[in-house]
Amino acid sequence: GDSVTQMEGPVTLSEEACLTINCTYTATGYPSLFWYVQYPGEGLQLLLKATKADDKGSNKGFEATYRKETTSFHLEKGSVQVSDSAVYFCALSETNDYKLSFGAGTTVTVRA
Amino acid sequence: NAGVMQNPRHLVRRRGQEARLRCSPMKGHSHVYWYRQLPEEGLKFMVYLQKENIIDESGMPKERFSAEFPKEGPSILRIQQVVRGDSAAYFCASSPVLAGVYNEQFFGPGTRLTVL
């Protein structure tokens, strides 16, 4: 079945540092890929998505590129802020399916 | 517009008791999805409901688990005779139309169930 593996945390960074969270997947078809973010006390929010190979999703300074050859969707941000402290989840769904499969989440803490 | 509400946020039960988890979708949303996150694992789909109908329960354990979404009131995930292995975070999501890559599902903050 489909599965998502993402970098274990927790990750602690200083403000303005670069962030990369690795995510790889296994899927039978051609999935869509997502990054969700969960801020403290809140629900998961869609951060960005990509629907086909070589697509780049971007939002709030975060980027991720759908790499079919390496089955990866790594999340990157060049300069993090304290407000980026959250849990980040990589996820996939088969073509236009409502069922999402998530990674275990990576906790990121940014220090001032 | 309030987001998806889940309550309680934390629930402690002893083995053999019943757990009831509630989910109030966003206003105007008639599609509800439940997910479970076991310790050290990712969220896994459990069940998809529309008002008064279970559409897809392919991810829900056959025994002891049930879900409903009545015409009025919140969606309920019910776990009977809980066991330690039921300890997990349970997330609810909702959408105004059937969710897919172009139709986002909106998540609640989750209910963390601990079985003693």
Interface residues (C-beta under 8 A of the other chain):
Chain A: V4 S32 Y36 Q38 G41 E42 G43 L44 Q45 L46 K49 T51 F89 A91 S93 T95 N96 D97 Y98 K99 L100 S101 F102 G103 A104 G105
Chain B: G3 V4 H31 Y33 Y35 Q37 E40 E41 G42 L43 K44 F45 Y48 D56 G59 F91 A93 S95 L98 A99 G100 V101 Y102 E104 Q105 F106 F107 G108 P109 G110
